[in-house]
Amino acid sequence: MELLEIKEAETFTPINVKFNSDFRGDGEYYEIKFEISKDDYNKNNLEYNEESYYDMLIECKYKETKDENTYICIRRVSEMYNEELFEKIRELDL
């Protein structure tokens, strides 16, 4: 949870972590998908976009509403944008 800047969340539920290569072949990224209550999201001061966007040169943080109390969050981390975080996720050996 620390890698996602979440200090405390009773409702944090990981959904999946996957590794992808850019379809152009010029980048790699990890995608982390998880559920979190809207209350825990706000308590941790998370700031995810409500619209999906994708750019290998930046880090993507996207959320969608699952129901009235829960978000599904997706965070993509590219090696080009945040090498330190990318390596920490790689070291988890998921």
ZIUR-V73952 format. One record per run of one state. SS is the DSSP state (h for helix, s for strand, l for the rest). FROM is the first residue (numbers start at 1). LEN is the number of residues. Records with the same first field share a line. If there is no record, write none. Layout:
SS->FROM-LEN + FROM-LEN
//
This chain:
l->1-1 + 5-8 + 22-6 + 44-5 + 50-10 + 68-2 + 79-4 + 92-3
h->2-3 + 38-6 + 83-9
s->13-9 + 28-10 + 49-1 + 60-8 + 70-9
//
